[in-house]
Amino acid sequence: MNHDVIVTCAVTGAGDTVSKNPHVPVTPRQIADAAIEAARAGAAIAHIHVRDPDTGKGSRDPELFRQVVDMVRASDTDVVINLTAGMGGDWVAGDDDPAMPGPGTDMIGPLERLAHVQDNLPEICSLDCGTMNFGNGNEIYISTPPYLRKMAELTRQWGVKPELEVFELGHIRFAKQMISEGLVDAPPMFQICLGIPWGAEQSVDNMKVLKDELPAGANWASFGISRMQMPMAAVAVAMGGNVRVGLEDNIYLDRGVPATNGALVQRVVEIIERMGARVLSPAEARSKLKLRGG
């Protein structure tokens, strides 16, 4: 069991959740306030996406990231900033010609995927460690070995810790390969992502299998989506890991009750403390994860 737990709050994501929960933050001000709210509730890390303020859809606009980061840093609340680097890998096969990109495709190279990371130099950015089917349409999330190696190399040069997001065993296998090649500094940081169609299902057994494949000395966290968010958080703590909650992964506090990021963090903090563990502060998380300045 982990007695010193790091809580991450993924405050908005890029999914189609804005119309389903009025608390999902959209504008840079709302997203920054959500990160601050989560930190005040007990989260050490805020995992941040941005959205188009006009449409509510996920965006990778570097200017939106800059606004959010500047507002969080200017606040009186400390929190470790973790920026997504997962945008720009969406390929949708065309219905008429599968060799051509269909509507919804947004495919860019590794440097452009990290443009906002280079601009803002957060302490952490996510790195999705492989390609996978996503949803029930023709959409594929593409993250190839050359792209991943380049992104790992760049983040290492910039002093940004990559959060190695893994959705299946093959992703862990490649992440360990990058570690062996010296592209990721010790200790590596993993996020075991469960329940995303079509990655590993969210279950105790699957979390254990994935956790057991991580390299020795790795820091790791895990999350489940929707109604399994809190059960998977408890399992992660029991297995020695850290946790992630937030409106990116789950929009309800209880059945039919829309959540806020602060309420989800408060709920998981209560679970952690009732299990006999404690929640680490941002400063303690920096030290444990060996982040820049920690």
N, C-alpha and C positions, 0 to 999 in steps of 0.2 A: 504493500500500500504506500501511496505517496502522502506524506504528512505535511508537505510544503508545496501547495498547489498554485500554479499560475493560471489565472483565468483570462482568456481572450474573449472579447466581444466582437463579433462580425456584424457591424451595425446596419448594413443596408443590402449588400450584394448587388446583383444585376438582373435578378429574375423578375418575373411578372407578378409582383406582390403589392405594388402600390395601390391598386384598386381593391385589394383584399384586406388591408389593414391601414387605417388612417395614420398610424404612428410611424410607418416606414419613411425614413427621411429621404428627401429628394434634392433639395437645393444645397449648395455648399454650406450655408449657415446651419441648416437643419442637420446635415451629416456631421459637421464639427460639433454641434451641440449634443448630438447622440453619442459621439465618442467621449465627450466630457461627462455626460450623464452616466455612461457605463463606467468610467473611471471612478467617479464619485460613489458608485454603488459597489465597487470592489474589483473591477477589472484592471489588471495590470497592463494589458495590451488591447489596442483598438485596431481591428482589421478593417481596412477602409477601401471600398469601391466608391465611385462617383456615378451620378446619374445626370442625364440631360434635364435641366430644370424645366424645360418646356414640355417634354414628352414623358418624363419619368423613367425612360428606358436607360439601361446601362450605357455608360460612356467611357472612353479612354482619353478624353480631352485633357492634356497636361495642365491647362489653365485652371480647370475645375479642381484638379488635385492640388495645385498650388494654393488656391484659395482655402481649401479645407485644411491643409497642413499649416498654413500661416495662422489660421484662426485657432487651431488646437494649440499650437506652440505659444501663441500670445495669451492664452488663458492662464488662470491661476491654478490649474489642475494638471498634475503630472500624469502622463500616460505614455507608454511605449507605442510608437506609431508603426504599423505594419500595413504597407500598401500592397494591394493586389498587383500582380504582374501577369494575370491570367487572361486579360483582354487581348483580342487580336489574333485568336487562334481558331476562329469559327469558320468551318467550311460546310456549305450546304450543297450537296450534289444537285445539279439542275434536273428537273423532271424530263425535259426533252433531250438533253445531252448531258449524261452524268459526268463527262469529262470537263464540263464547264461549271463555274460557280453559279449557284442559284440565288434567289433573293434571301437575304439574311447573312450571306457570306461576309466575313470581316477577317481577312488573312493578311498579316504583316510579318516582318522579319524580327529577329531577336532584339536588335538595338532599338527599333521603334517601340517594341513592347515595353522596353525599359526607359523610355524617354522621361516619363514623370518621376521614375525612381532616381535617375541621374540628376534631374532638376532639384529634387527635394531631399535626397539622401536620408531617407528614413532609417531607423535602426534595423528594420526587418522588411523584406518583401517576399511575397509568396512565389513559389516556383512549382508549377504543376508538372509532375515528373513523368508524363507520358501521354500518348494519344488514346482516345477512347470514344466509343459511341456515346451520344448525349441526347437523351429523350427518345421519342418514338418516331421522329421524322428522319430526314436524310442528313441531319446535322452531325458532324464529327468535330470533336475538339482535337486539334493537331498541335503536338509539342514533340518535335523530332529530336533525336540524339544530338545532331549538330547545333540545333537551336538551343537546347538545354545546356550543352557544354559552353556555348558562347555566353549565355545569360549567367551561368554560374561563374564563369571567368570574370565577367564585368562586375557583378555584385561583389565578388571578392576584392577586386581592385578598388572599389569604392568604399569598402568597409561596411557593406550592408549584409546582414545575416540572411541567407535564403531560408525561408520556411519551406521545407521539401514536402509538398502536398502529394500524398499517395492515395490512390483509389483502388489499387489491386497489387498483388504480389510482384508483378512485372515492374511496376513503378519503383518499388523498393529495390529490386535487383539493379535497376539502372542507377538509382540514387547512390547505392553503395559503390557502383563502378565509378561514378564521378568523384566520390570521396577518395577512392583508392588512387585516382589520377591526380589528387591534390587540388581539385577545383573547389572543394568545400572545406572550410576551416573547422577544426574541432572546437567544441563539440557540435556535431550536426544537430539540426532542429527539424523534427518531423511532425507533420499533421496527418493523422490517419482519418480519412474522410469516408464516412459510411452512409449508405442509403441513397447516394446519388445515382439515378439511372444513367448508365448501366455499369457502375462500379460495384464494389463489394457490398453486399447487403449488411444492414446494421443488426449485429447480433454479438453476444458475448463470445461465441466461438470464433467468429471472424476477426474480432478485435484482437483476441489472443494470438491467432495465427499470424496476423500482420505484425503485431507487437514483437512476437518472438523472432521475426526475421530482421528486426532493426539491428544495426551494428552496436557493439558494446560501447557504452558511454554516451549514447545518443539521448538528448532530451526529446520527449515526445508528448503530444496531446492527441486527443481524438474528439470527434463529434458525431452525433446522429442528427437526422433531420426530422422535422415535424414533431409528432407526439413522442418520438424516441429521443428527443434532445436531452431531457433530464435523465432518463434511465442510462443512456450511453455515457453521460457525464459521470454518473456514480460509478459505472463500471470502469471507466478510465482511471479514476482516483484509486479504486480498489486494486487495479493492476499496476499501479505505480506511475501513472501518467498525469498530465495536465488536461485542462478542459477548454472547450470553446462553446459559447452560446451566442445568441443574438438573432436579430430579425432576418439576417441573410438565410438562416437555416430553418427557422421556425417562427411563425407569426402569431401563435396563440400561447397565452399563459396557462389557461385551462380550456376545457372544451367550450367553444363559442365565445371565449373572452380574448379580444385582441391584446397582444402583449406590447410592452415597450421594451427597449433595450435595458433600461434600468431595472425593470421588474424581473426580467430574465436573469440578469446578473445577481440581483438580490436572492432570487430563488435558488440559484446554483450555489451561492455562497452559504446559504442556510444548509443545503444538503452537505456540502463539504465540511462545514463545522459540526454538523450532527454526526458525521462519520469520524470525528475526532481529529480532523486535520485543520490546517489554517491556510488562509489565502495570502499569497505574497504581494507585497507592494511593488510598484513599478521599479523602484531602485533595487529591490531584492531580485526581481525578475531579470534585470539587466546583469546582475552579478552571476546569477545561476546560468543564464544563457550565454554569458561572455559576449555581450553586445558591446558595440563601440561606446566607450565611456563608462562601462559597467564594472 
